Amino acid sequence: MLLFVIRHAKASERDSQVWPDDSLRPLTKGGVRKFERLAKRIREIHQPPQIVFSSSFARAWSTACILSKAARWPDPIRCQSLECNRDDGVLATREFLAMRNEESVAIVGHEPMLSEFVGELLGSAGPAIVMNKGAVAILEVDDPKQLAAGESFPGSAASLVALIDPSWVDQGRTKR
């Protein structure tokens, strides 16, 4: 399985006065613009996944919708495991993906769960890569069924194909 792991684009700062329900915290205008550019570039270099799952939190859902529009990826489907805390989210996401039959899947979510999840798949005891806001990690998962709870995989269960950082889209651009 080819697995796209996407951290939501740059969102408004946490502020319980402005956003008492953190799940409603939106992307910034700059975060939207930058991620739209990244999504268009991804469309140029990679085939879209067959299915996209996303946290329903506003910032992740908006990021997944940008991928749908700008990269022409499938419309997102809510995935509750991507809304869990670090430990519960890693396990729930492993179990969820173990049941999938698609050849390519994308998940859009949050830190620190995504880095922990990718690190575990790559065979690391902790985060193996840095998932900046708007980053896209592409992994080749050897055997998705092996991700199920109770299954253990020696070493790694995946290999890193690419890590696309949002700063990449601005390389070579001049500011106006």
Number of C-alpha atoms within 10 A of each C-alpha: 18 21 23 21 25 26 26 30 30 23 20 15 13 12 11 10 7 11 14 11 12 15 14 12 20 22 22 15 12 12 20 21 15 18 25 21 16 26 25 17 15 19 15 10 8 9 12 19 19 13 17 25 22 28 26 21 21 17 28 29 22 21 29 31 19 24 25 17 14 17 22 17 21 18 15 23 15 16 19 16 20 27 22 18 13 18 12 14 22 23 18 21 23 21 20 19 19 16 13 14 11 14 14 19 20 23 27 30 29 26 17 17 23 26 23 23 23 26 19 21 26 22 17 15 10 13 19 16 16 17 25 18 18 26 21 24 22 21 22 20 21 15 12 23 17 18 23 17 14 9 9 11 14 6 11 15 20 23 16 16 12 12 17 17 16 22 12 11 18 12 8 7 7 6 5 3
